[in-house]
Amino acid sequence: MDAADDSTMHIVIFPWLAFGHLLPCLELAERLASRGHRVSFVSTPRNLSRLPPVRPALARLVDLVALPLPRVDGLPDGAESTSDVPHDKFDLHRKAFDGLAAPFAAFLDAAAAADAGGRKLDWVVADFIHHWVAAAAQERNVPCAMLVPCAAGVTASAGRPGDSHAEQRQAIGRSMSAAPAFEAKQAAEAFATEGASGPSIMSRFVLTLTRSRFVAIRSCHELEPDAFPLLARLYGKPAVPLGLLAPEPDGTRGCAIGKGTEDDATLRWLDAQPGKSVVYVALGTEAPLRVELLRELAHGLELAGARFLWALRLPAGADEGSIVPGGFAERTGERGLVTTRWVPQVSVLAHGAVCAFLTHCGWGSIVEGLRFGHPLIMLPLFGDQGPNARLMEARQVGVPVPRDEKDGSFDRDGVAAAVRAVVAAEEGRVFAANARKLQEIVSDRACHERCIDGFIRHLRSCRG
């Protein structure tokens, strides 16, 4: 690590309101604080309350800044994180988020005035769709870096999106050139469509990029050696690795969405299973799967014959009985456990009984799975998850569940075949070996600390 030099910095970090962004950004904040820098970590009150506490030795340098989320008609009360929001209300969530623009600007003014001698803030690190965060920094002559918590190669696959709506749709088309029809259509609707919140996600991305001095990526050269130079050429700005910000193996850094005695019961169940025998199944906190597809997933897990732990997130209005087939628990016996409560994912993935990970392929979940060397059974649902799955398929660390080209549906036989390919078939040894190779990179703490040091050097050299 770099020793503290002649100056420390005050850095503001404002992640998107999703735990897949909040948790790695908190890890980034702590790593900056460990080098003597002061960090203001901005989010909403309920999101901050559900984060793990800042490590005591660093707490004096990490300020948690709570900006209350404005109420928006149609958005459920207390829906501050995307995990609280039904999938069809995401646009209203972004509209509420935009209501934080004026409070954030006021925070920047107050923070600058409070610094010794009225010294201005050194940097703002804005998540990739926080265009008004970048604008507020720019208006106050505070340099801004755009944070992209995704794989560098996936980010580069779209090329440089233009300012016009047509150019942005073309960029989405490029990034989805290898995608099935249902995924490409879904991406165009999700990223290029304007709604109640105004600018599309792609427009927000372009505006944030334009107002930022460089791009910081949650990845590293060792994992994606060719992607960073490509990104720098496409964007005309430096692309700087943050490292993978992987979780600690003790699993203590998860969010507290619903912790309780259930997590202990889950780990006790794992304790009773043979080593390297359990498939962990988790599709994130925002999975928009229909009930009938969740039932097919249940049937597929039963047909596969492997042991499994399924962290089931129920769709709005559904109960476990409408998803899990009658007699399922009796037929799967002691080899299967379904829980609808919060699960300590990192602790589960770190457990010696787990052998593979059936995942939606969010980048954070992929990093967590590879952190412990698990091959992947891939069931991407939206966003960057499809490209992430194809990236991992190309690295031969797992297989996707077969999907219908037009509507994205899948059946129990496809689920069972994918699970068996990774867990029971001869090719599964190849996937496991390749996952262990990537584990060497993901778990290389020294590599990722060097990335943080390089990021800090970039902040120092570009702040003038």
Secondary structure as the mmCIF struct_conf table of DSSP 4:
data_model
#
loop_
_struct_conf.conf_type_id
_struct_conf.id
_struct_conf.beg_label_comp_id
_struct_conf.beg_label_asym_id
_struct_conf.beg_label_seq_id
_struct_conf.end_label_comp_id
_struct_conf.end_label_asym_id
_struct_conf.end_label_seq_id
HELX_LH_PP_P HELX_LH_PP_P1 ASP A 2 ALA A 4
BEND BEND1 ASP A 6 ASP A 6
STRN STRN1 HIS A 10 PHE A 14
BEND BEND2 LEU A 17 ALA A 18
HELX_RH_AL_P HELX_RH_AL_P1 PHE A 19 ALA A 33
TURN_TY1_P TURN_TY1_P1 SER A 34 GLY A 36
STRN STRN2 ARG A 38 SER A 43
HELX_RH_AL_P HELX_RH_AL_P2 PRO A 45 ARG A 50
BEND BEND3 LEU A 51 LEU A 51
HELX_LH_PP_P HELX_LH_PP_P2 PRO A 52 ARG A 55
HELX_RH_3T_P HELX_RH_3T_P1 PRO A 56 LEU A 61
STRN STRN3 VAL A 62 ALA A 66
HELX_LH_PP_P HELX_LH_PP_P3 PRO A 68 ARG A 71
TURN_TY1_P TURN_TY1_P2 ASP A 73 GLY A 74
BEND BEND4 LEU A 75 LEU A 75
HELX_LH_PP_P HELX_LH_PP_P4 PRO A 76 PRO A 76
TURN_TY1_P TURN_TY1_P3 ASP A 77 GLY A 78
BEND BEND5 SER A 81 SER A 81
HELX_RH_3T_P HELX_RH_3T_P2 THR A 82 ASP A 84
BEND BEND6 VAL A 85 VAL A 85
HELX_RH_3T_P HELX_RH_3T_P3 HIS A 87 LYS A 89
HELX_RH_AL_P HELX_RH_AL_P3 PHE A 90 ASP A 98
TURN_TY1_P TURN_TY1_P4 GLY A 99 LEU A 100
HELX_RH_AL_P HELX_RH_AL_P4 ALA A 101 ALA A 114
BEND BEND7 ASP A 115 ASP A 115
HELX_RH_3T_P HELX_RH_3T_P4 ALA A 116 GLY A 118
HELX_LH_PP_P HELX_LH_PP_P5 ARG A 119 LEU A 121
BEND BEND8 ASP A 122 ASP A 122
STRN STRN4 TRP A 123 ASP A 127
TURN_TY1_P TURN_TY1_P5 PHE A 128 ILE A 129
HELX_RH_AL_P HELX_RH_AL_P5 HIS A 131 GLU A 139
TURN_TY1_P TURN_TY1_P6 ARG A 140 ASN A 141
STRN STRN5 CYS A 144 VAL A 148
BEND BEND9 CYS A 150 CYS A 150
HELX_RH_AL_P HELX_RH_AL_P6 ALA A 152 ALA A 156
TURN_TY1_P TURN_TY1_P7 SER A 157 ALA A 158
BEND BEND10 ASP A 163 SER A 164
HELX_RH_AL_P HELX_RH_AL_P7 HIS A 165 SER A 175
TURN_TY1_P TURN_TY1_P8 MET A 176 ALA A 178
BEND BEND11 ALA A 179 ALA A 179
HELX_RH_AL_P HELX_RH_AL_P8 ALA A 181 ALA A 192
STRN STRN6 GLY A 195 GLY A 195
TURN_TY1_P TURN_TY1_P9 ALA A 196 SER A 197
STRN STRN7 GLY A 198 GLY A 198
BEND BEND12 PRO A 199 PRO A 199
HELX_RH_AL_P HELX_RH_AL_P9 ILE A 201 THR A 210
TURN_TY1_P TURN_TY1_P10 ARG A 211 ARG A 211
BEND BEND13 ARG A 213 ARG A 213
STRN STRN8 PHE A 214 ILE A 217
BEND BEND14 ARG A 218 SER A 219
TURN_TY1_P TURN_TY1_P11 HIS A 221 LEU A 223
TURN_TY1_P TURN_TY1_P12 PRO A 225 ASP A 226
HELX_RH_AL_P HELX_RH_AL_P10 ALA A 227 TYR A 235
TURN_TY1_P TURN_TY1_P13 GLY A 236 GLY A 236
BEND BEND15 LYS A 237 LYS A 237
STRN STRN9 ALA A 239 PRO A 241
HELX_LH_PP_P HELX_LH_PP_P6 ALA A 246 GLU A 248
TURN_TY1_P TURN_TY1_P14 PRO A 249 ASP A 250
TURN_TY1_P TURN_TY1_P15 THR A 252 ARG A 253
BEND BEND16 ILE A 257 GLY A 258
BEND BEND17 GLY A 260 GLY A 260
HELX_RH_AL_P HELX_RH_AL_P11 THR A 261 ASP A 271
TURN_TY1_P TURN_TY1_P16 ALA A 272 ALA A 272
BEND BEND18 GLN A 273 GLN A 273
HELX_LH_PP_P HELX_LH_PP_P7 PRO A 274 PRO A 274
TURN_TY1_P TURN_TY1_P17 GLY A 275 LYS A 276
STRN STRN10 VAL A 278 ALA A 282
BEND BEND19 THR A 285 GLU A 286
HELX_RH_AL_P HELX_RH_AL_P12 VAL A 291 ALA A 304
STRN STRN11 ARG A 307 ALA A 311
HELX_LH_PP_P HELX_LH_PP_P8 LEU A 312 PRO A 315
TURN_TY1_P TURN_TY1_P18 ALA A 316 GLY A 317
HELX_RH_3T_P HELX_RH_3T_P5 GLU A 320 SER A 322
TURN_TY1_P TURN_TY1_P19 ILE A 323 ILE A 323
BEND BEND20 VAL A 324 VAL A 324
HELX_LH_PP_P HELX_LH_PP_P9 PRO A 325 PRO A 325
TURN_TY1_P TURN_TY1_P20 GLY A 326 GLY A 327
HELX_RH_AL_P HELX_RH_AL_P13 PHE A 328 THR A 332
HELX_RH_3T_P HELX_RH_3T_P6 GLY A 333 ARG A 335
STRN STRN12 GLY A 336 THR A 339
BEND BEND21 ARG A 341 ARG A 341
HELX_RH_AL_P HELX_RH_AL_P14 GLN A 345 ALA A 350
BEND BEND22 HIS A 351 HIS A 351
TURN_TY1_P TURN_TY1_P21 GLY A 352 ALA A 353
STRN STRN13 VAL A 354 THR A 359
HELX_RH_AL_P HELX_RH_AL_P15 TRP A 363 ARG A 371
TURN_TY1_P TURN_TY1_P22 PHE A 372 GLY A 373
STRN STRN14 LEU A 376 MET A 378
BEND BEND23 PHE A 382 PHE A 382
TURN_TY1_P TURN_TY1_P23 GLY A 383 ASP A 384
HELX_RH_AL_P HELX_RH_AL_P16 GLN A 385 ALA A 394
TURN_TY1_P TURN_TY1_P24 ARG A 395 GLN A 396
BEND BEND24 VAL A 397 VAL A 397
STRN STRN15 GLY A 398 PRO A 400
HELX_LH_PP_P HELX_LH_PP_P10 VAL A 401 PRO A 402
TURN_TY1_P TURN_TY1_P25 GLU A 405 ASP A 407
HELX_RH_AL_P HELX_RH_AL_P17 ARG A 412 VAL A 423
TURN_TY1_P TURN_TY1_P26 ALA A 424 ALA A 424
BEND BEND25 ALA A 425 ALA A 425
TURN_TY1_P TURN_TY1_P27 GLU A 426 GLU A 426
HELX_RH_AL_P HELX_RH_AL_P18 GLU A 427 VAL A 442
TURN_TY1_P TURN_TY1_P28 SER A 443 SER A 443
HELX_RH_AL_P HELX_RH_AL_P19 ARG A 445 CYS A 462
#
